[in-house]
Amino acid sequence: MHGEKLQMWLTKLQIAIIEKNTQSIDKLLDETPEFSDKKQMEQAMYLLREAAELMYELKNETNLTMTQIKKNINFLRSTEMPTSVSLDITS
C-alpha cells in the first residue's frame, strides 16, 4: 500500500510539473512522503530538481513581464496630454 501512495505522489508531481501548476507542486511538497525504495527516491530527486528549475524559470518570466509592464506604463504616462487643474480664462 505504501508503495502505491509513493507512486501516486510521484505521478502527481510529474503531472504538476508538466502542467506548470505551481500550486499543485507547492501542495505536493508539503505532503512529501518518506521514501524507502532507492528507485523511487531517485525518481523523486529528479522530479524535485525539475520542479525547482520550473519555479526558477517562472520567476524569471514573471520578473521580465513586470519590467515590461512598468516600461509600458511609463511610456503611456509620458505620452499623456497634460491636464490643467485650473481654468485658464486669460487666453
MILUM-92056 format. One record per residue: residue in one letter; x, y, z of N, C-alpha, C in turn; residue number from 1. Coordinates in steps of 0.05 Angstrom, whole numbers, plus 32768, in hexadecimal, padded with zeros to 4 digits. Layout:
# MILUM-92056
SITE   res    n.X    n.Y    n.Z   ca.X   ca.Y   ca.Z    c.X    c.Y    c.Z     n
SITE     A      X      Y      Z      X      Y      Z      X      Y      Z   NUM
...
***
This chain:
# MILUM-92056
SITE   res    n.X    n.Y    n.Z   ca.X   ca.Y   ca.Z    c.X    c.Y    c.Z     n
SITE     M   8011   7FE8   8000   8000   8000   8000   8011   8019   8000     1
SITE     H   8027   8019   8010   8038   8030   8012   8045   8036   7FF8     2
SITE     G   804D   8021   7FE9   8059   8025   7FCF   8047   8031   7FBB     3
SITE     E   802D   802B   7FBD   8019   8037   7FAB   8016   8055   7FB0     4
SITE     K   8016   805C   7FCA   8014   8078   7FD1   802C   8088   7FC7     5
SITE     L   8043   807C   7FCA   805B   8089   7FC0   805A   808D   7FA1     6
SITE     Q   8052   8078   7F93   8050   807A   7F76   803B   808F   7F6E     7
SITE     M   8025   8090   7F7D   8010   80A4   7F77   801B   80C0   7F7B     8
SITE     W   802A   80C4   7F91   8035   80DE   7F97   8049   80E6   7F80     9
SITE     L   8059   80D3   7F78   806C   80D9   7F62   805E   80E0   7F48    10
SITE     T   8048   80D1   7F42   8039   80D6   7F2A   802C   80F2   7F2B    11
SITE     K   8020   80F9   7F42   8014   8114   7F46   8029   812A   7F43    12
SITE     L   8041   8125   7F4D   8056   8139   7F4B   805E   813C   7F2E    13
SITE     Q   8061   8126   7F20   8068   8127   7F04   8053   8136   7EF3    14
SITE     I   803A   8131   7EF9   8024   813F   7EEA   8025   815D   7EF0    15
SITE     A   8029   8164   7F0A   8029   8180   7F12   8040   818F   7F03    16
SITE     I   8057   8181   7F00   806E   818D   7EF3   8067   8191   7ED5    17
SITE     I   805C   817D   7EC9   8055   817F   7EAC   8040   8195   7EA8    18
SITE     E   802D   8198   7EBA   8018   81AC   7EB7   8022   81C8   7EC1    19
SITE     K   803A   81C9   7ECC   8045   81E1   7ED8   8031   81EC   7EED    20
SITE     N   8026   81DA   7EFD   8013   81E1   7F12   8021   81E5   7F2C    21
SITE     T   8029   81FD   7F32   8039   8203   7F49   802A   81FE   7F63    22
SITE     Q   8010   8202   7F63   8000   81FD   7F7B   8001   81DF   7F83    23
SITE     S   7FFE   81CE   7F6E   7FFF   81B1   7F74   801A   81A9   7F7D    24
SITE     I   802F   81B4   7F71   804A   81AE   7F79   804E   81B5   7F96    25
SITE     D   8046   81CD   7F9D   8048   81D7   7FB9   803A   81C4   7FCC    26
SITE     K   8021   81BC   7FC5   8012   81AA   7FD6   8020   818F   7FD9    27
SITE     L   802A   8185   7FC3   8037   816B   7FC4   8051   816C   7FD4    28
SITE     L   805F   8183   7FD3   8077   8186   7FE4   8070   8185   8001    29
SITE     D   8059   8190   8008   8050   818F   8024   8049   8173   802D    30
SITE     E   8043   8162   801A   803A   8147   801F   804F   8132   8017    31
SITE     T   8068   813A   8017   807D   8127   800E   807E   810E   8020    32
SITE     P   807B   80F7   8013   807B   80DE   8023   8098   80D6   802A    33
SITE     E   809A   80C2   803B   80B4   80B6   8041   80BA   80A1   802C    34
SITE     F   80D2   80A0   8023   80DA   808D   800F   80EB   8077   801B    35
SITE     S   80E5   805E   8014   80F6   8048   801D   8103   803A   8005    36
SITE     D   80F6   803D   7FEE   8100   8031   7FD5   8113   8044   7FC7    37
SITE     K   812B   803A   7FC2   8140   804A   7FB5   8137   8055   7F9A    38
SITE     K   812A   8044   7F8A   8122   804C   7F6F   810E   8063   7F71    39
SITE     Q   80FA   8061   7F83   80E7   8076   7F85   80F3   8090   7F91    40
SITE     M   8107   808C   7FA3   8115   80A3   7FAE   8124   80B2   7F98    41
SITE     E   8131   80A4   7F86   8140   80B0   7F70   812C   80BE   7F5D    42
SITE     Q   8116   80B1   7F58   8102   80BE   7F47   80F7   80D8   7F54    43
SITE     A   80F2   80D7   7F6E   80E9   80EF   7F7C   80FE   8105   7F7B    44
SITE     M   8117   80FF   7F7E   812D   8113   7F7D   812D   811F   7F61    45
SITE     Y   812B   810F   7F4C   812B   811A   7F31   8113   812D   7F2D    46
SITE     L   80FB   8124   7F36   80E4   8135   7F32   80E5   814F   7F43    47
SITE     L   80F1   814D   7F5B   80F4   8165   7F6C   8107   8178   7F5F    48
SITE     R   811C   816E   7F52   812E   8180   7F43   8120   818E   7F2C    49
SITE     E   810F   817E   7F1E   80FF   818A   7F08   80EC   819F   7F13    50
SITE     A   80DF   8199   7F2A   80CD   81AC   7F35   80DB   81C6   7F3D    51
SITE     A   80F3   81C4   7F49   8102   81DB   7F51   810A   81EB   7F38    52
SITE     E   8112   81DE   7F23   8119   81EC   7F0A   8101   81FA   7EFE    53
SITE     L   80EA   81ED   7EFF   80D2   81F9   7EF5   80CB   8212   7F05    54
SITE     M   80CC   8211   7F1F   80C6   8228   7F30   80D9   823F   7F2A    55
SITE     Y   80F3   8239   7F27   8106   824D   7F20   8100   825A   7F05    56
SITE     E   80F9   824A   7EF2   80F2   8253   7ED7   80D9   8265   7ED8    57
SITE     L   80C5   825D   7EE7   80AC   826D   7EE9   80B1   8287   7EF8    58
SITE     K   80C3   8286   7F0B   80CA   829F   7F1A   80D7   82B3   7F07    59
SITE     N   80EA   82A9   7EF7   80F7   82BA   7EE4   80E3   82C6   7ECF    60
SITE     E   80D1   82B5   7EC5   80BD   82BE   7EB2   80AC   82D4   7EBF    61
SITE     T   80A4   82D0   7ED8   8094   82E4   7EE6   80A3   82FE   7EE9    62
SITE     N   80BC   82FD   7EF0   80CC   8315   7EF3   80CE   8324   7ED8    63
SITE     L   80D3   8315   7EC2   80D4   8322   7EA8   80B9   832F   7EA1    64
SITE     T   80A4   8321   7EA6   8089   832C   7EA0   8084   8345   7EB1    65
SITE     M   808B   8345   7ECA   8087   835C   7EDB   8097   8374   7ED2    66
SITE     T   80AF   836F   7EC9   80C1   8384   7EBF   80B4   8390   7EA6    67
SITE     Q   80AA   837F   7E94   809E   8389   7E7B   8085   8399   7E81    68
SITE     I   8075   8390   7E94   805D   839E   7E9C   8064   83BA   7EA6    69
SITE     K   8078   83BC   7EB7   8081   83D5   7EC2   808A   83E8   7EAC    70
SITE     K   8099   83DD   7E98   80A2   83EE   7E82   808A   83F8   7E72    71
SITE     N   8076   83E6   7E6D   805E   83EE   7E5E   804F   8404   7E6D    72
SITE     I   804C   8401   7E87   803E   8415   7E97   804D   8430   7E96    73
SITE     N   8067   842F   7E99   8077   8448   7E97   8074   8455   7E7C    74
SITE     F   8074   8445   7E67   8071   8450   7E4C   8056   845D   7E49    75
SITE     L   8041   844F   7E52   8026   845A   7E50   8023   8474   7E5F    76
SITE     R   802F   8475   7E77   802F   848E   7E87   803D   84A5   7E79    77
SITE     S   8053   849E   7E6B   8063   84B3   7E5E   8054   84BE   7E45    78
SITE     T   8041   84AF   7E3A   8033   84B9   7E23   8018   84C5   7E29    79
SITE     E   8011   84C6   7E43   7FF7   84D2   7E4B   7FF8   84F0   7E46    80
SITE     M   7FE1   84FB   7E3F   7FDE   8518   7E3D   7FDD   8523   7E59    81
SITE     P   7FED   8538   7E5E   7FEB   8544   7E79   7FD0   8550   7E7E    82
SITE     T   7FC6   854A   7E95   7FAB   8555   7E9C   7FAF   856D   7EAE    83
SITE     S   7FA0   8581   7EA9   7FA1   859A   7EB9   7F8C   8598   7ECF    84
SITE     V   7F95   859D   7EE7   7F84   859B   7EFE   7F74   85B5   7F00    85
SITE     S   7F7F   85CB   7EF9   7F71   85E5   7EFC   7F65   85ED   7EE1    86
SITE     L   7F51   85FD   7EE2   7F44   8607   7ECA   7F53   861F   7EC0    87
SITE     D   7F5E   861E   7EA8   7F6D   8634   7E9D   7F5B   8645   7E8B    88
SITE     I   7F52   865C   7E96   7F40   866E   7E87   7F4E   8685   7E79    89
SITE     T   7F69   8687   7E7C   7F77   869D   7E71   7F7F   8699   7E54    90
SITE     S   7F7E   8681   7E4A   7F87   867C   7E2F   7F71   867C   7E1B    91
***
